[in-house]
Amino acid sequence: MTNNDIATLNVHELKQRRDANPDLCLIDVRENDEWQAMRIPGTLHIPKDKITMDIENKVPDRDHPVYLHCHGGVRSLYAAHCLLDMGYKEVYSINGGIAEWERSGYPVEK
């Protein structure tokens, strides 16, 4: 797997895009216990290991932009690679994940 073809954004760019488009498709790929402990409001939850099985039910249009985050940015890169392999055209991994999002003072639910 190479990360060169996976588009990444930092949390500030994600915040700007979400402010401009509140319906932006943001998916949290962390495990269920992590999701229960803290999450970004309005985020879908599909764990990394289930993303290839569940994504088509949540986002059937492969041309629809998909933004992925995890805790720090590693699992979201893996999930992004999987979606690109499935034919999704516009997939973004969020550098720093929810940890950086929270450190930046952006809203989370606990």
PyMOL CGO cylinders between C-alpha atoms (Angstrom):
from pymol import cmd
from pymol.cgo import CYLINDER

trace = [
    CYLINDER, 0.00, 0.00, 0.00, 1.33, 3.41, -0.90, 0.3, 1, 1, 1, 1, 1, 1,
    CYLINDER, 1.33, 3.41, -0.90, -0.09, 6.56, 0.62, 0.3, 1, 1, 1, 1, 1, 1,
    CYLINDER, -0.09, 6.56, 0.62, 0.99, 8.77, -2.28, 0.3, 1, 1, 1, 1, 1, 1,
    CYLINDER, 0.99, 8.77, -2.28, -2.35, 8.54, -4.05, 0.3, 1, 1, 1, 1, 1, 1,
    CYLINDER, -2.35, 8.54, -4.05, -4.46, 9.17, -0.94, 0.3, 1, 1, 1, 1, 1, 1,
    CYLINDER, -4.46, 9.17, -0.94, -5.55, 12.77, -0.46, 0.3, 1, 1, 1, 1, 1, 1,
    CYLINDER, -5.55, 12.77, -0.46, -5.13, 14.08, 3.07, 0.3, 1, 1, 1, 1, 1, 1,
    CYLINDER, -5.13, 14.08, 3.07, -6.44, 17.11, 4.91, 0.3, 1, 1, 1, 1, 1, 1,
    CYLINDER, -6.44, 17.11, 4.91, -5.61, 18.55, 8.29, 0.3, 1, 1, 1, 1, 1, 1,
    CYLINDER, -5.61, 18.55, 8.29, -8.35, 19.10, 10.87, 0.3, 1, 1, 1, 1, 1, 1,
    CYLINDER, -8.35, 19.10, 10.87, -8.55, 22.83, 10.12, 0.3, 1, 1, 1, 1, 1, 1,
    CYLINDER, -8.55, 22.83, 10.12, -9.26, 22.16, 6.43, 0.3, 1, 1, 1, 1, 1, 1,
    CYLINDER, -9.26, 22.16, 6.43, -11.88, 19.59, 7.45, 0.3, 1, 1, 1, 1, 1, 1,
    CYLINDER, -11.88, 19.59, 7.45, -13.53, 22.10, 9.81, 0.3, 1, 1, 1, 1, 1, 1,
    CYLINDER, -13.53, 22.10, 9.81, -13.71, 24.70, 7.03, 0.3, 1, 1, 1, 1, 1, 1,
    CYLINDER, -13.71, 24.70, 7.03, -15.26, 22.18, 4.62, 0.3, 1, 1, 1, 1, 1, 1,
    CYLINDER, -15.26, 22.18, 4.62, -17.80, 20.99, 7.23, 0.3, 1, 1, 1, 1, 1, 1,
    CYLINDER, -17.80, 20.99, 7.23, -18.75, 24.59, 8.03, 0.3, 1, 1, 1, 1, 1, 1,
    CYLINDER, -18.75, 24.59, 8.03, -19.37, 25.18, 4.31, 0.3, 1, 1, 1, 1, 1, 1,
    CYLINDER, -19.37, 25.18, 4.31, -21.15, 21.83, 3.87, 0.3, 1, 1, 1, 1, 1, 1,
    CYLINDER, -21.15, 21.83, 3.87, -22.72, 20.47, 7.09, 0.3, 1, 1, 1, 1, 1, 1,
    CYLINDER, -22.72, 20.47, 7.09, -23.84, 17.31, 5.24, 0.3, 1, 1, 1, 1, 1, 1,
    CYLINDER, -23.84, 17.31, 5.24, -20.27, 16.39, 4.30, 0.3, 1, 1, 1, 1, 1, 1,
    CYLINDER, -20.27, 16.39, 4.30, -19.79, 12.61, 4.56, 0.3, 1, 1, 1, 1, 1, 1,
    CYLINDER, -19.79, 12.61, 4.56, -17.37, 12.15, 7.47, 0.3, 1, 1, 1, 1, 1, 1,
    CYLINDER, -17.37, 12.15, 7.47, -16.80, 8.56, 8.59, 0.3, 1, 1, 1, 1, 1, 1,
    CYLINDER, -16.80, 8.56, 8.59, -15.11, 7.53, 11.84, 0.3, 1, 1, 1, 1, 1, 1,
    CYLINDER, -15.11, 7.53, 11.84, -13.23, 4.26, 11.25, 0.3, 1, 1, 1, 1, 1, 1,
    CYLINDER, -13.23, 4.26, 11.25, -12.23, 3.64, 14.88, 0.3, 1, 1, 1, 1, 1, 1,
    CYLINDER, -12.23, 3.64, 14.88, -13.45, 0.70, 16.97, 0.3, 1, 1, 1, 1, 1, 1,
    CYLINDER, -13.45, 0.70, 16.97, -16.82, 0.80, 18.73, 0.3, 1, 1, 1, 1, 1, 1,
    CYLINDER, -16.82, 0.80, 18.73, -15.40, 1.47, 22.22, 0.3, 1, 1, 1, 1, 1, 1,
    CYLINDER, -15.40, 1.47, 22.22, -13.44, 4.46, 20.89, 0.3, 1, 1, 1, 1, 1, 1,
    CYLINDER, -13.44, 4.46, 20.89, -16.57, 5.73, 19.12, 0.3, 1, 1, 1, 1, 1, 1,
    CYLINDER, -16.57, 5.73, 19.12, -18.61, 5.41, 22.34, 0.3, 1, 1, 1, 1, 1, 1,
    CYLINDER, -18.61, 5.41, 22.34, -15.99, 7.32, 24.36, 0.3, 1, 1, 1, 1, 1, 1,
    CYLINDER, -15.99, 7.32, 24.36, -15.73, 10.33, 22.01, 0.3, 1, 1, 1, 1, 1, 1,
    CYLINDER, -15.73, 10.33, 22.01, -16.86, 11.29, 18.53, 0.3, 1, 1, 1, 1, 1, 1,
    CYLINDER, -16.86, 11.29, 18.53, -17.20, 14.25, 16.19, 0.3, 1, 1, 1, 1, 1, 1,
    CYLINDER, -17.20, 14.25, 16.19, -20.88, 15.25, 16.07, 0.3, 1, 1, 1, 1, 1, 1,
    CYLINDER, -20.88, 15.25, 16.07, -22.72, 14.14, 12.93, 0.3, 1, 1, 1, 1, 1, 1,
    CYLINDER, -22.72, 14.14, 12.93, -20.10, 11.56, 11.96, 0.3, 1, 1, 1, 1, 1, 1,
    CYLINDER, -20.10, 11.56, 11.96, -21.01, 8.13, 10.58, 0.3, 1, 1, 1, 1, 1, 1,
    CYLINDER, -21.01, 8.13, 10.58, -19.35, 5.18, 12.27, 0.3, 1, 1, 1, 1, 1, 1,
    CYLINDER, -19.35, 5.18, 12.27, -17.95, 2.29, 10.22, 0.3, 1, 1, 1, 1, 1, 1,
    CYLINDER, -17.95, 2.29, 10.22, -14.97, 0.51, 11.82, 0.3, 1, 1, 1, 1, 1, 1,
    CYLINDER, -14.97, 0.51, 11.82, -11.95, 0.08, 9.54, 0.3, 1, 1, 1, 1, 1, 1,
    CYLINDER, -11.95, 0.08, 9.54, -12.30, -3.69, 9.37, 0.3, 1, 1, 1, 1, 1, 1,
    CYLINDER, -12.30, -3.69, 9.37, -15.93, -3.39, 8.22, 0.3, 1, 1, 1, 1, 1, 1,
    CYLINDER, -15.93, -3.39, 8.22, -15.60, -0.49, 5.79, 0.3, 1, 1, 1, 1, 1, 1,
    CYLINDER, -15.60, -0.49, 5.79, -15.50, -2.58, 2.60, 0.3, 1, 1, 1, 1, 1, 1,
    CYLINDER, -15.50, -2.58, 2.60, -18.61, -4.52, 3.68, 0.3, 1, 1, 1, 1, 1, 1,
    CYLINDER, -18.61, -4.52, 3.68, -20.68, -1.56, 4.92, 0.3, 1, 1, 1, 1, 1, 1,
    CYLINDER, -20.68, -1.56, 4.92, -19.71, 1.47, 2.81, 0.3, 1, 1, 1, 1, 1, 1,
    CYLINDER, -19.71, 1.47, 2.81, -22.04, 0.74, -0.11, 0.3, 1, 1, 1, 1, 1, 1,
    CYLINDER, -22.04, 0.74, -0.11, -25.05, 0.76, 2.23, 0.3, 1, 1, 1, 1, 1, 1,
    CYLINDER, -25.05, 0.76, 2.23, -24.09, 4.17, 3.64, 0.3, 1, 1, 1, 1, 1, 1,
    CYLINDER, -24.09, 4.17, 3.64, -22.53, 5.79, 0.54, 0.3, 1, 1, 1, 1, 1, 1,
    CYLINDER, -22.53, 5.79, 0.54, -23.71, 4.00, -2.62, 0.3, 1, 1, 1, 1, 1, 1,
    CYLINDER, -23.71, 4.00, -2.62, -22.52, 6.79, -4.97, 0.3, 1, 1, 1, 1, 1, 1,
    CYLINDER, -22.52, 6.79, -4.97, -18.82, 6.20, -5.63, 0.3, 1, 1, 1, 1, 1, 1,
    CYLINDER, -18.82, 6.20, -5.63, -18.49, 9.76, -6.96, 0.3, 1, 1, 1, 1, 1, 1,
    CYLINDER, -18.49, 9.76, -6.96, -19.62, 11.26, -3.61, 0.3, 1, 1, 1, 1, 1, 1,
    CYLINDER, -19.62, 11.26, -3.61, -16.71, 12.71, -1.58, 0.3, 1, 1, 1, 1, 1, 1,
    CYLINDER, -16.71, 12.71, -1.58, -15.88, 10.65, 1.53, 0.3, 1, 1, 1, 1, 1, 1,
    CYLINDER, -15.88, 10.65, 1.53, -13.81, 11.92, 4.45, 0.3, 1, 1, 1, 1, 1, 1,
    CYLINDER, -13.81, 11.92, 4.45, -12.32, 9.38, 6.87, 0.3, 1, 1, 1, 1, 1, 1,
    CYLINDER, -12.32, 9.38, 6.87, -10.82, 9.85, 10.31, 0.3, 1, 1, 1, 1, 1, 1,
    CYLINDER, -10.82, 9.85, 10.31, -9.53, 7.66, 13.10, 0.3, 1, 1, 1, 1, 1, 1,
    CYLINDER, -9.53, 7.66, 13.10, -7.60, 8.53, 16.27, 0.3, 1, 1, 1, 1, 1, 1,
    CYLINDER, -7.60, 8.53, 16.27, -4.41, 9.82, 14.70, 0.3, 1, 1, 1, 1, 1, 1,
    CYLINDER, -4.41, 9.82, 14.70, -4.55, 9.22, 10.95, 0.3, 1, 1, 1, 1, 1, 1,
    CYLINDER, -4.55, 9.22, 10.95, -3.14, 5.72, 10.32, 0.3, 1, 1, 1, 1, 1, 1,
    CYLINDER, -3.14, 5.72, 10.32, -6.31, 3.61, 10.16, 0.3, 1, 1, 1, 1, 1, 1,
    CYLINDER, -6.31, 3.61, 10.16, -8.04, 6.24, 8.04, 0.3, 1, 1, 1, 1, 1, 1,
    CYLINDER, -8.04, 6.24, 8.04, -5.23, 5.97, 5.47, 0.3, 1, 1, 1, 1, 1, 1,
    CYLINDER, -5.23, 5.97, 5.47, -5.77, 2.21, 5.32, 0.3, 1, 1, 1, 1, 1, 1,
    CYLINDER, -5.77, 2.21, 5.32, -9.56, 2.64, 4.98, 0.3, 1, 1, 1, 1, 1, 1,
    CYLINDER, -9.56, 2.64, 4.98, -9.07, 5.29, 2.28, 0.3, 1, 1, 1, 1, 1, 1,
    CYLINDER, -9.07, 5.29, 2.28, -6.87, 2.91, 0.33, 0.3, 1, 1, 1, 1, 1, 1,
    CYLINDER, -6.87, 2.91, 0.33, -9.60, 0.24, 0.55, 0.3, 1, 1, 1, 1, 1, 1,
    CYLINDER, -9.60, 0.24, 0.55, -12.26, 2.65, -0.74, 0.3, 1, 1, 1, 1, 1, 1,
    CYLINDER, -12.26, 2.65, -0.74, -10.06, 3.78, -3.63, 0.3, 1, 1, 1, 1, 1, 1,
    CYLINDER, -10.06, 3.78, -3.63, -9.54, 0.12, -4.54, 0.3, 1, 1, 1, 1, 1, 1,
    CYLINDER, -9.54, 0.12, -4.54, -13.34, -0.29, -4.54, 0.3, 1, 1, 1, 1, 1, 1,
    CYLINDER, -13.34, -0.29, -4.54, -13.69, 2.54, -7.07, 0.3, 1, 1, 1, 1, 1, 1,
    CYLINDER, -13.69, 2.54, -7.07, -14.58, 5.48, -4.84, 0.3, 1, 1, 1, 1, 1, 1,
    CYLINDER, -14.58, 5.48, -4.84, -13.25, 8.54, -6.64, 0.3, 1, 1, 1, 1, 1, 1,
    CYLINDER, -13.25, 8.54, -6.64, -12.85, 11.26, -3.99, 0.3, 1, 1, 1, 1, 1, 1,
    CYLINDER, -12.85, 11.26, -3.99, -11.58, 9.94, -0.65, 0.3, 1, 1, 1, 1, 1, 1,
    CYLINDER, -11.58, 9.94, -0.65, -9.78, 11.95, 2.02, 0.3, 1, 1, 1, 1, 1, 1,
    CYLINDER, -9.78, 11.95, 2.02, -7.92, 10.85, 5.14, 0.3, 1, 1, 1, 1, 1, 1,
    CYLINDER, -7.92, 10.85, 5.14, -7.74, 13.35, 8.00, 0.3, 1, 1, 1, 1, 1, 1,
    CYLINDER, -7.74, 13.35, 8.00, -4.22, 13.85, 9.37, 0.3, 1, 1, 1, 1, 1, 1,
    CYLINDER, -4.22, 13.85, 9.37, -4.17, 13.87, 13.15, 0.3, 1, 1, 1, 1, 1, 1,
    CYLINDER, -4.17, 13.87, 13.15, -7.66, 12.35, 13.41, 0.3, 1, 1, 1, 1, 1, 1,
    CYLINDER, -7.66, 12.35, 13.41, -9.98, 13.01, 16.30, 0.3, 1, 1, 1, 1, 1, 1,
    CYLINDER, -9.98, 13.01, 16.30, -7.05, 13.56, 18.66, 0.3, 1, 1, 1, 1, 1, 1,
    CYLINDER, -7.05, 13.56, 18.66, -5.92, 16.63, 16.71, 0.3, 1, 1, 1, 1, 1, 1,
    CYLINDER, -5.92, 16.63, 16.71, -9.54, 17.71, 16.18, 0.3, 1, 1, 1, 1, 1, 1,
    CYLINDER, -9.54, 17.71, 16.18, -10.12, 17.78, 19.95, 0.3, 1, 1, 1, 1, 1, 1,
    CYLINDER, -10.12, 17.78, 19.95, -6.73, 19.45, 20.66, 0.3, 1, 1, 1, 1, 1, 1,
    CYLINDER, -6.73, 19.45, 20.66, -7.73, 22.19, 18.23, 0.3, 1, 1, 1, 1, 1, 1,
    CYLINDER, -7.73, 22.19, 18.23, -10.85, 22.93, 20.31, 0.3, 1, 1, 1, 1, 1, 1,
    CYLINDER, -10.85, 22.93, 20.31, -13.35, 21.67, 17.77, 0.3, 1, 1, 1, 1, 1, 1,
    CYLINDER, -13.35, 21.67, 17.77, -16.58, 20.08, 19.07, 0.3, 1, 1, 1, 1, 1, 1,
    CYLINDER, -16.58, 20.08, 19.07, -16.73, 16.46, 20.23, 0.3, 1, 1, 1, 1, 1, 1,
    CYLINDER, -16.73, 16.46, 20.23, -19.42, 14.39, 21.92, 0.3, 1, 1, 1, 1, 1, 1,
    CYLINDER, -19.42, 14.39, 21.92, -18.44, 12.29, 24.94, 0.3, 1, 1, 1, 1, 1, 1,
]
cmd.load_cgo(trace, "trace")
